[in-house]
Amino acid sequence: MRYQATWNGAVIADSDQTVVVEGNQYFPVESVVASSLKPSETHTHCHWKGVASYYDVVVDGKVNSDAAWYYPEPSEAAANIKDRIAFWHGVTVEPAS
């Protein structure tokens, strides 16, 4: 199934190769519109996936802080999300029509 991530009226990711972990669709990095991501200084730790890094999502000059995350070096248990990005904070992720 193909999924899209949208925010502020723009499609920021589109892929039929997402991986679902804990209910979140992780998009391959190459399926995300790179210009919609701005690196954030935020990091969090998951007990089984490792350390997450974040991006602000930027569309038409509007910023959604820390609305995308990824694991630069996921644990072995989470290797399937290496080079993938997930979204939240108001970013809509749903099957593409």
N, C-alpha and C positions, 0 to 999 in steps of 0.2 A: 504494500500500500504506500502511496506517496503522501508525504506530509509537508505542510507549509507552516512557517513561523511568520507572523505579521505583527507589526506595531506601527502606530501612527499612520495607518493607511498604506503601508509599504510591505511588500514581501521581502523578508530579510534572510530567509532560508527556504530551500525547496529540495526535497530528496525522496527517493523511493528506497534508500539504503540506510534509514535510521535504525538505531539500536535502542530498545527500551530498557531502562534500568530504574527501578523504584518509581515507575509511572511516568518518567520523563523521557521524551524523545531526544536522543543525542544525534545530531546531524553531522555528517562528515564535514570537516572543515572546508573542503572545496565547494560545498553546496551552500555556504553562507556568503552573503554579500559582504566582502571584506570592508568596504567603505562605511558599513553600518556599525562597525565595532571600533571602540576606542579602549585601549588597555586601562585597567583600573589597578589601584594598589591593593585592593581587597584580596585576602586569602582566607580560606576556612579549611578545617580538617575534618575528614570523614574517617571513622574508625576502620572502615574496610576498603574504601577507595583511595584514600591518601589525601594530599593537599590540593585543594581546588584554587584556581586563579579565576579572576572575573574580568569581564568587559562591560563597559557602558554601551548601551545600544543608542545610536544617534541616527535620527531620521529627520530631514528637513530642519536641521538646527536644534531640534528638541532632543534632550538627553534623558534616557531612562537608566539611572545609575545601577550598576551591578546586575543588569538584567540578563546577562549571559555568563555561563561558567563552563570551565573545562578542567581536565586533569592533565597537566603537562607530563607527569610521570606517574600514571596510576599504578596501584598495586597490581600484583600478578592476578589477583582475584577479579580485578576490574580492567584487565588488559583490553577487553572488547570496546572500551570507550576512549582508547588512545586516539588522538587526532580527531576528536569529536566535540561538539559544542551543544549545550542545552540552554533553555531559556525559561524565564519566569518573570515576576514583577509586571504583570500586565501584557506581556507578549503572548499572543494567541497562537497556540500550536494545535492544528487540527488537520484531518485528512483533506487533501486537495480535491477540489471539485472538478 
